[in-house]
Amino acid sequence: MATNVCAHITGTVWKIEVKEGESISEGQTCVILESMKMEMPVEAPASGTVQSIACAEGQAVNEGDVLLVLA
């Protein structure tokens, strides 16, 4: 079952910390968002493999947008 990892704030994708096909563990930082000059890590809600990345560094995102999908 796929798990969506979503943005918890509106901001800009500052850095993507994972690659497609990479195995990650629950709580691992996947993406770092920047909002109002603050860096906010987005952590994996569950362990899994990165199935797809739905964002790019420098992209503006809104709260709730899907950043990546875990399989």
Residue frames as a rotation matrix with the C-alpha (Angstrom) as fourth column:
MET 1
0.578 0.816 0.000 0.00
0.816 -0.578 0.000 0.00
0.000 0.000 -1.000 0.00
ALA 2
-0.231 -0.673 0.703 1.42
0.643 -0.648 -0.409 3.41
0.730 0.358 0.582 -1.00
THR 3
0.312 0.226 -0.923 1.91
0.873 -0.452 0.184 6.12
-0.376 -0.863 -0.338 1.61
ASN 4
0.456 -0.118 0.882 1.91
0.490 -0.794 -0.359 9.79
0.743 0.596 -0.305 0.60
VAL 5
-0.219 -0.536 -0.815 4.37
0.926 -0.378 -0.001 12.10
-0.308 -0.755 0.579 2.35
CYS 6
0.450 0.571 0.686 2.78
0.748 -0.661 0.060 15.56
0.488 0.487 -0.725 2.33
ALA 7
-0.587 -0.581 0.564 3.93
0.247 -0.792 -0.559 19.09
0.771 -0.189 0.608 3.09
HIS 8
-0.051 0.551 -0.833 2.85
0.995 0.104 0.008 20.20
0.091 -0.828 -0.553 6.57
ILE 9
0.032 0.047 -0.998 3.42
0.301 -0.953 -0.036 23.89
-0.953 -0.299 -0.045 5.79
THR 10
0.920 0.159 0.359 3.27
0.392 -0.318 -0.863 26.21
-0.023 0.935 -0.355 2.79
GLY 11
0.427 -0.836 -0.344 6.77
-0.275 -0.483 0.831 27.04
-0.861 -0.261 -0.436 1.60
THR 12
0.537 -0.392 -0.747 9.53
-0.816 -0.017 -0.578 26.16
0.213 0.920 -0.329 -0.84
VAL 13
0.951 -0.309 -0.023 11.28
0.309 0.940 0.144 22.81
-0.023 -0.144 0.989 -1.28
TRP 14
0.629 -0.776 -0.035 14.79
-0.730 -0.606 0.314 23.65
-0.265 -0.172 -0.949 -0.08
LYS 15
-0.507 -0.830 -0.230 16.39
-0.861 0.502 0.086 20.20
0.045 0.242 -0.969 -0.29
ILE 16
0.724 0.616 -0.311 15.34
-0.608 0.782 0.136 16.65
0.327 0.091 0.941 -1.18
GLU 17
0.015 -0.761 0.649 17.18
-0.960 0.171 0.223 14.22
-0.281 -0.626 -0.728 1.09
VAL 18
-0.024 0.056 0.998 16.16
-0.081 0.995 -0.057 10.91
-0.996 -0.083 -0.019 -0.55
LYS 19
-0.670 -0.194 -0.717 16.26
-0.723 -0.053 0.689 9.29
-0.172 0.980 -0.104 -3.99
GLU 20
0.456 0.836 -0.304 13.75
-0.885 0.462 -0.057 7.10
0.093 0.295 0.951 -5.83
GLY 21
0.480 -0.187 -0.857 14.25
-0.126 0.952 -0.278 3.42
0.868 0.242 0.434 -4.94
GLU 22
-0.608 -0.744 0.277 15.92
-0.336 -0.075 -0.939 4.24
0.719 -0.664 -0.204 -1.61
SER 23
0.139 0.585 -0.799 14.76
0.653 0.552 0.519 2.38
0.744 -0.594 -0.305 1.50
ILE 24
-0.510 -0.255 0.821 13.97
-0.345 -0.814 -0.467 4.74
0.788 -0.522 0.328 4.36
SER 25
-0.608 0.255 -0.752 12.85
0.712 0.594 -0.374 4.31
0.352 -0.763 -0.542 7.94
GLU 26
0.490 0.871 0.032 10.03
0.710 -0.420 0.565 5.91
0.506 -0.254 -0.824 9.90
GLY 27
0.784 -0.118 -0.609 11.01
0.396 -0.661 0.638 9.36
-0.478 -0.741 -0.472 11.17
GLN 28
-0.270 -0.926 0.263 13.80
0.822 -0.079 0.564 9.84
-0.501 0.368 0.783 8.60
THR 29
0.042 0.221 -0.974 13.97
-0.195 -0.955 -0.225 13.32
-0.980 0.200 0.003 7.06
CYS 30
0.159 0.136 0.978 12.86
0.838 0.505 -0.207 13.11
-0.522 0.852 -0.033 3.41
VAL 31
0.099 0.002 0.995 12.51
0.720 -0.690 -0.070 16.74
0.687 0.723 -0.069 2.36
ILE 32
-0.471 -0.199 -0.859 13.44
0.749 -0.605 -0.270 20.08
-0.466 -0.771 0.434 3.93
LEU 33
0.339 0.660 0.671 10.97
0.840 -0.533 0.100 22.91
0.423 0.530 -0.735 3.37
GLU 34
-0.806 -0.542 -0.237 11.83
0.591 -0.748 -0.302 26.58
-0.013 -0.384 0.923 3.79
SER 35
0.261 0.895 0.361 9.22
0.738 -0.427 0.523 29.02
0.622 0.130 -0.772 5.01
MET 36
0.915 0.109 0.388 9.86
-0.082 -0.892 0.444 32.53
0.395 -0.438 -0.807 6.32
LYS 37
0.170 -0.977 0.125 13.63
-0.707 -0.210 -0.675 31.85
0.686 0.026 -0.727 6.45
MET 38
-0.007 -0.140 0.990 13.10
-0.854 0.517 0.067 28.75
-0.521 -0.845 -0.123 8.65
GLU 39
-0.533 -0.209 -0.820 14.02
-0.641 0.732 0.230 25.22
0.552 0.648 -0.524 7.57
MET 40
0.092 0.671 0.736 11.37
-0.905 0.364 -0.219 22.63
-0.415 -0.646 0.641 8.44
PRO 41
-0.890 -0.442 -0.110 12.13
-0.448 0.805 0.389 18.91
-0.083 0.396 -0.915 7.96
VAL 42
0.319 0.927 -0.196 9.42
-0.940 0.335 0.056 16.62
0.117 0.166 0.979 6.57
GLU 43
-0.618 -0.578 0.532 9.80
-0.696 0.717 -0.029 13.15
-0.365 -0.388 -0.846 8.08
ALA 44
-0.628 0.349 -0.696 8.62
-0.311 0.707 0.635 9.79
0.713 0.615 -0.335 6.76
PRO 45
0.071 0.741 0.667 5.41
-0.985 -0.052 0.164 8.70
0.156 -0.669 0.726 8.52
ALA 46
0.826 0.170 0.538 6.36
-0.278 0.953 0.125 5.03
-0.491 -0.252 0.834 7.97
SER 47
-0.312 -0.929 0.199 9.22
-0.297 0.294 0.908 2.86
-0.902 0.224 -0.368 6.76
GLY 48
0.706 0.544 0.454 9.30
0.229 0.430 -0.873 1.96
-0.670 0.720 0.179 3.09
THR 49
-0.389 -0.766 0.512 10.89
0.780 0.022 0.626 2.48
-0.491 0.642 0.589 -0.29
VAL 50
-0.272 0.247 -0.930 10.68
-0.295 -0.941 -0.164 5.79
-0.916 0.230 0.329 -2.13
GLN 51
0.081 0.433 0.898 8.41
0.730 0.588 -0.350 4.98
-0.679 0.683 -0.268 -5.07
SER 52
0.098 -0.045 0.994 8.30
0.848 -0.519 -0.107 8.45
0.521 0.853 -0.012 -6.63
ILE 53
-0.550 -0.284 -0.785 9.28
0.628 -0.760 -0.165 12.03
-0.550 -0.584 0.597 -5.88
ALA 54
0.198 0.801 0.566 6.55
0.976 -0.212 -0.041 14.55
0.087 0.560 -0.824 -6.77
CYS 55
0.937 0.047 -0.346 8.46
0.118 -0.975 0.187 17.78
-0.329 -0.216 -0.920 -6.11
ALA 56
0.356 -0.864 0.357 11.66
0.719 0.009 -0.695 19.52
0.597 0.504 0.624 -7.15
GLU 57
-0.196 -0.511 -0.837 14.12
0.896 -0.441 0.060 21.68
-0.399 -0.738 0.544 -5.26
GLY 58
-0.972 -0.169 -0.166 13.08
0.119 -0.954 0.274 25.32
-0.205 0.247 0.947 -5.47
GLN 59
-0.525 0.845 0.103 9.41
0.339 0.096 0.936 24.44
0.781 0.526 -0.337 -6.09
ALA 60
-0.693 0.428 0.579 6.72
-0.704 -0.573 -0.419 26.27
0.152 -0.699 0.699 -4.13
VAL 61
-0.632 0.513 -0.581 4.34
0.380 0.858 0.345 23.92
0.675 -0.003 -0.737 -2.29
ASN 62
-0.107 0.698 0.708 1.16
-0.725 -0.542 0.425 24.35
0.681 -0.467 0.564 -0.28
GLU 63
-0.594 0.003 0.805 0.20
-0.710 0.468 -0.526 22.62
-0.378 -0.884 -0.276 2.93
GLY 64
0.297 0.731 0.614 -1.12
-0.360 0.681 -0.638 19.16
-0.884 -0.031 0.466 2.05
ASP 65
0.547 -0.165 -0.821 0.71
-0.825 0.060 -0.562 18.84
0.142 0.984 -0.104 -1.30
VAL 66
0.931 -0.254 0.264 2.20
0.200 0.956 0.213 15.38
-0.306 -0.145 0.941 -1.94
LEU 67
0.417 -0.869 -0.265 6.01
-0.825 -0.485 0.289 15.57
-0.380 0.098 -0.920 -1.90
LEU 68
-0.605 -0.581 -0.545 6.80
-0.740 0.663 0.115 11.88
0.294 0.473 -0.831 -2.40
VAL 69
0.590 0.803 -0.086 5.21
-0.755 0.587 0.293 8.44
0.286 -0.108 0.952 -2.33
LEU 70
-0.511 -0.699 0.499 6.45
-0.827 0.559 -0.064 5.48
-0.235 -0.445 -0.864 -0.28
ALA 71
0.160 0.523 -0.837 5.74
-0.637 0.702 0.317 1.90
0.754 0.483 0.446 -1.32
